[in-house]
Amino acid sequence: MVKSNVDKMSKQIFKVVKIGSHFKLANTAGKIVGTQGIGTPTRKKAFEAGKALRKVVGSGGKIQYRLTDMVEFDNLVAPLKSNAEVNVEKLDNHKEITDFIHNESVKLKPEGLVISDLKWKYLIRSAVRAKNIMMTGPAGCGKTLAAKALTKGLNRPDFYFNLGATQDARATLIGNTHFDSKKGTFFAESAFVKAITTPNAVVLLDELSRAHPDAWNILMTVLDLGQRYLRLDEAVDSPIVKVAEGVTFIATANIGGEYTSTRVLDRAILDRFTTIEMDVLNDEQEFNLLKYMYPQVNEEDLKAVAEISTHTRDIAKTGDGKLSTGVSTRASVETAGLLYDGFSLFEAAEISMFPFFSNDGGVDSERTYVKQLVQKYIKDEKADEALFTEPTEDDSEKIVW
């Protein structure tokens, strides 16, 4: 069969996938394409029968959808096995995949996301190959934003779990036992079970380095490409749930001594991921990001925010004791937002920058150092007064963004 006919066929046949209580259609590229106007009974029937749906043109030009064997769909699908390795018998599709990764995927990167094309393509490739991805980097550098941009760009079903905020790992990842006066005692599966059984889903495991070790133990078999299952040991008979085809797990983690609430990740967990280290922005990249987000704000003020933020990071890296941490990109974006809402540069910094830095040492404190840095960019008598006022208790109680 010539390639043009294959392409035409691939657009006329769909697999039915269940997302929650809904039945959606997936094309041969693994993208969810809605319902294509096919009624719910037909989609449900195909799903329950394990059949694909083929588009045909009947008499009078009427379009119909007929049940067909899944073999026809599988013969056209992207060349992935359940363990994410390439199927050698389908290498004709390999060029299409590499073209997408190295050419088309860059168009999917949102303008506001600062990440190199190389790392973006690696991120896309990992998702296409159903690899587990670990995104590392300092707080506020765009890890979660990049993961969310990936799911939007690929039009994949996505699920979000903040493991750093999880108090009960078993309830979050497996489920819980409940009591009802009518039903009695029963087991309810977690939202995580729904996520891992949704074909081609992207599952974001945010703040993995802040998760309880119980969560890591539960995830061991889920993340292992040779196993890919979750045992529901809270349920009757402890059934095993298999991870659906094409599911990608993306974890974010803060790794480093300054993150005191994090845990040292188990090497066995780290080995189950390929790692993408997010770049720390330089002052030009930071300025371009702030300008993109707040084009109405005076450019000189935005340049000042970018330069102040990157300077604090550079000083913190030297380890000379002047600063123990730097202003995150998240904090600089908040500062720009305050400028947009009419606050002065010093006022914005006082709210979203200064609370990151210690008062200890009075005029020799980290906070005074940063205040002096900000003062270089402004001409404001009130700011001068604030600069040389001894830090108060109120200063240390301000909100850190």
C-alpha positions in Angstrom: 0.0 0.0 0.0 1.5 3.4 -0.9 2.1 5.9 1.8 -0.7 8.3 0.8 -3.2 5.6 1.2 -1.8 4.7 4.6 -2.1 8.3 5.7 -5.6 8.4 4.5 -6.6 5.2 6.3 -5.0 6.4 9.5 -7.3 9.4 9.6 -10.4 7.2 9.2 -9.9 4.7 12.1 -10.1 5.4 15.8 -9.5 3.6 19.1 -12.1 4.2 21.9 -10.5 5.1 25.3 -12.3 5.6 28.6 -11.5 8.8 30.4 -13.4 8.9 33.7 -17.0 8.1 32.8 -16.6 9.3 29.2 -15.7 7.5 26.0 -13.3 9.4 23.7 -11.6 8.7 20.4 -7.8 8.5 20.0 -6.2 8.6 16.6 -3.2 6.6 15.5 -0.8 9.3 16.7 -2.2 8.7 20.2 -4.0 12.0 20.4 -7.5 12.4 21.9 -9.7 13.8 19.2 -13.1 14.1 20.9 -16.1 12.1 19.6 -16.1 13.0 15.9 -19.8 13.2 16.2 -20.2 9.5 17.0 -23.0 8.8 19.5 -22.2 7.6 23.0 -23.8 4.1 22.6 -21.6 3.4 19.6 -18.5 4.5 21.3 -19.3 2.5 24.4 -20.1 -0.6 22.4 -16.8 -0.4 20.6 -14.9 0.0 23.9 -16.6 -2.9 25.6 -16.1 -5.1 22.5 -12.4 -4.2 22.2 -13.0 -2.9 18.6 -11.9 0.1 16.7 -14.2 2.4 14.7 -13.7 3.0 11.0 -15.1 5.9 9.1 -16.9 4.8 5.9 -19.0 6.6 3.3 -22.3 4.9 2.7 -24.9 5.2 -0.1 -25.8 8.8 -0.8 -22.6 10.0 0.7 -23.8 9.4 4.3 -20.9 9.0 6.7 -21.0 6.1 9.1 -18.7 4.5 11.6 -18.4 0.7 11.7 -16.8 -1.6 14.3 -13.6 -3.1 13.0 -10.8 -5.3 14.4 -8.2 -3.6 16.6 -5.5 -5.2 14.4 -6.3 -2.6 11.7 -5.7 0.2 14.2 -2.6 -1.4 15.7 -1.0 -1.7 12.2 -1.2 2.1 11.8 -0.4 3.2 15.3 2.9 4.9 16.3 5.7 2.3 16.7 5.6 1.8 20.5 5.5 -1.3 22.6 4.0 -1.3 26.0 7.5 -1.0 27.5 8.1 2.1 25.3 10.7 0.4 23.0 10.6 0.8 19.3 8.9 -2.0 17.3 11.4 -3.0 14.7 8.7 -4.3 12.4 7.2 -0.8 12.1 10.3 1.3 11.5 8.7 2.9 8.5 7.1 5.2 11.0 10.4 6.1 12.7 11.1 9.0 10.3 7.7 10.5 11.0 8.4 10.4 14.8 11.9 11.9 14.5 10.6 14.6 12.2 8.0 15.5 14.7 10.5 15.6 17.6 13.1 17.7 15.9 10.9 19.9 13.7 7.3 20.1 14.5 7.6 19.9 18.3 9.4 23.2 18.6 6.2 25.0 17.3 4.4 23.6 20.4 6.6 25.4 22.9 4.7 28.3 24.3 6.3 31.7 24.0 6.3 32.4 27.7 8.2 29.2 28.6 12.0 29.8 28.8 13.6 26.4 28.0 16.2 25.6 25.3 14.9 24.0 22.1 17.2 21.0 22.9 15.7 20.4 26.3 12.1 20.9 24.9 12.7 18.4 22.2 14.1 15.9 24.8 11.0 16.5 26.9 8.8 15.8 23.9 10.8 12.7 22.9 10.5 11.3 26.4 6.7 11.8 26.3 6.4 10.2 22.8 8.4 7.2 24.0 6.5 7.0 27.3 9.6 7.6 29.3 9.5 8.8 33.0 10.9 12.3 33.2 12.4 14.0 36.3 12.6 17.8 36.0 15.0 19.3 38.5 16.1 22.9 39.2 15.6 25.7 41.8 12.2 26.8 43.0 10.4 29.0 40.5 12.5 28.1 37.4 9.5 26.8 35.4 9.5 23.0 36.0 5.8 22.7 36.6 5.0 25.2 33.8 7.1 23.1 31.3 5.3 19.9 32.3 1.9 21.6 31.8 3.0 23.1 28.5 3.9 19.6 27.3 0.5 18.1 28.1 -1.2 21.0 26.3 1.1 20.9 23.3 0.6 17.1 22.8 -3.2 17.3 23.6 -2.8 14.4 26.1 -5.1 13.7 29.0 -3.3 15.0 32.1 -3.5 14.5 35.8 -1.8 16.5 38.6 -0.7 15.2 42.0 1.2 17.4 44.5 3.1 14.8 46.5 4.7 17.5 48.7 1.3 18.3 50.1 0.2 14.7 50.6 -0.3 13.6 54.2 -1.4 10.1 53.5 0.5 8.5 50.6 -1.5 5.3 50.5 -4.8 7.1 50.3 -3.5 9.4 47.6 -2.0 6.8 45.4 -4.0 3.6 46.1 -7.3 4.5 47.7 -9.1 4.3 51.0 -11.6 2.2 52.9 -14.8 3.9 53.8 -17.9 3.0 55.8 -21.5 3.7 54.6 -24.6 2.9 56.7 -26.2 1.4 53.6 -23.2 -0.1 51.7 -21.2 -1.1 54.8 -17.4 -1.0 54.5 -16.1 -0.5 51.0 -12.9 0.4 49.2 -12.7 3.5 46.9 -9.9 3.7 44.4 -7.8 6.9 44.3 -7.7 9.4 41.5 -4.2 8.2 40.8 -5.6 4.8 39.8 -7.8 6.5 37.2 -4.8 8.5 36.0 -2.5 5.5 35.3 -5.3 3.5 33.6 -5.9 6.3 31.1 -4.1 5.5 27.8 -1.5 8.1 26.7 -2.0 10.2 29.9 0.6 12.5 31.3 0.8 12.1 35.1 2.5 15.0 36.8 4.1 14.1 40.2 4.9 17.5 41.6 7.3 18.0 44.5 8.5 14.4 44.5 11.5 15.3 46.6 9.1 16.5 49.4 7.0 13.3 49.3 6.9 10.8 52.2 9.1 7.7 51.6 5.8 5.6 51.6 4.9 7.3 48.3 8.3 6.3 46.8 7.8 2.7 47.9 4.3 2.6 46.3 5.6 4.2 43.0 8.5 1.7 42.6 6.6 -0.9 40.5 4.5 1.8 38.8 7.6 3.6 37.4 9.6 0.5 36.5 9.3 -0.1 32.8 9.6 -3.8 33.3 6.7 -3.9 35.7 4.3 -1.0 35.3 1.7 -2.0 37.8 0.0 -0.9 41.1 -1.2 -3.3 43.7 -4.4 -2.2 45.4 -3.5 -3.9 48.7 -6.3 -2.0 50.5 -8.9 -3.6 48.4 -10.4 -7.1 48.7 -8.0 -9.8 47.2 -5.4 -7.0 46.5 -6.0 -6.7 42.8 -3.2 -5.5 40.4 -3.8 -2.5 38.1 -1.7 -2.3 35.0 -0.4 1.0 33.8 -2.1 1.8 30.4 -0.2 2.1 27.2 1.6 5.4 26.5 1.3 6.8 30.0 4.2 9.2 30.9 5.1 10.2 34.4 6.7 13.6 34.9 8.2 14.4 38.3 9.5 17.7 39.6 12.1 18.0 42.3 14.1 20.6 44.2 17.5 19.1 44.8 20.1 20.9 47.0 21.1 21.8 50.5 19.0 25.0 50.6 15.7 23.1 50.3 15.4 22.0 54.0 12.0 20.4 53.7 13.0 18.1 50.9 14.3 14.5 51.3 17.3 12.9 49.6 15.7 10.9 46.8 16.2 7.2 46.9 18.6 6.1 44.1 16.2 3.4 43.1 13.6 6.1 42.4 16.0 8.3 40.5 17.1 5.4 38.3 13.5 5.1 37.1 13.6 8.6 35.5 15.5 10.3 32.8 16.5 13.8 34.1 16.0 17.2 32.6 17.7 20.0 34.5 15.9 23.3 34.0 18.1 26.3 33.2 18.4 29.2 35.6 17.7 32.3 33.5 20.2 35.0 32.9 19.2 38.7 33.2 18.3 39.0 29.5 16.1 35.9 29.5 14.5 37.0 32.7 13.8 40.4 31.2 12.3 38.9 28.1 10.0 36.7 30.2 8.9 39.6 32.3 8.3 41.8 29.3 6.3 39.0 27.7 4.1 38.7 30.8 3.8 42.4 31.6 4.3 44.4 28.3 2.6 47.4 29.9 5.2 47.9 32.6 8.1 50.3 32.1 11.0 48.5 30.5 13.6 50.1 32.8 11.8 48.8 35.8 11.5 45.3 34.3 15.3 45.3 33.5 16.0 46.3 37.1 13.9 43.4 38.4 15.7 41.0 36.1 19.2 42.3 36.9 18.5 42.3 40.7 17.2 38.8 40.6 20.0 37.3 38.6 22.6 39.2 40.6 21.3 37.6 43.9 21.5 34.2 42.3 25.1 34.8 41.1 26.2 36.0 44.5 24.5 33.0 46.3 26.4 30.6 44.0 29.8 32.1 45.0 29.3 30.8 48.6 31.1 33.9 50.0 28.5 34.3 52.7 27.0 37.5 51.4 23.8 35.8 50.3 22.6 32.3 51.1 19.9 32.2 48.4 18.7 34.1 45.4 15.5 35.7 44.1 13.6 33.0 42.2 12.0 33.6 38.8 8.6 33.1 40.5 9.4 36.0 42.9 10.6 38.2 40.1 7.4 37.6 38.2 5.4 38.5 41.3 7.5 41.7 41.6 6.6 42.6 38.0 3.0 41.9 38.7 3.1 44.4 41.6 4.7 47.0 39.3 1.8 46.4 36.9 -0.6 47.1 39.7 1.0 50.5 40.5 3.5 49.7 43.3 6.9 51.3 43.1 10.0 49.2 42.6 11.0 49.5 46.2 7.5 48.7 47.5 7.3 45.6 45.2 10.7 44.4 46.3 9.8 44.9 49.9 6.8 42.6 49.5 8.2 39.9 47.1 12.0 39.9 47.5 13.2 41.1 50.9 11.4 38.4 53.0 13.6 35.8 51.3 16.6 37.2 53.1 17.6 37.2 56.8 17.6 40.3 59.1 20.4 38.9 61.2 23.3 41.3 61.4 21.5 44.6 61.2 23.2 46.8 58.6 25.4 43.9 57.6 22.5 41.5 57.1 21.5 39.8 53.8 18.4 41.9 53.7 20.3 45.2 53.9 22.6 44.0 51.1 19.5 43.3 48.8 17.9 46.6 49.8 21.1 48.4 48.8 21.1 46.5 45.5 17.5 47.6 44.8 18.3 51.2 45.8 20.9 51.4 43.0 18.0 51.3 40.5 15.7 53.9 42.1 15.7 57.5 43.2 13.3 57.7 46.1 13.8 59.5 49.4 11.3 57.2 51.2 13.2 54.2 49.9 16.4 55.7 51.3 14.8 56.1 54.7 13.5 52.5 54.6 17.0 51.2 53.6 18.7 52.5 56.7 15.9 51.7 59.1 16.8 48.8 61.5 14.8 45.6 60.5 11.8 45.1 62.6 9.8 42.1 63.6 7.2 43.0 61.1 9.7 42.7 58.3 10.3 39.1 59.1 6.6 38.3 59.1 5.9 39.5 55.6 4.6 36.9 53.1 7.2 35.1 51.0 5.8 34.5 47.5 
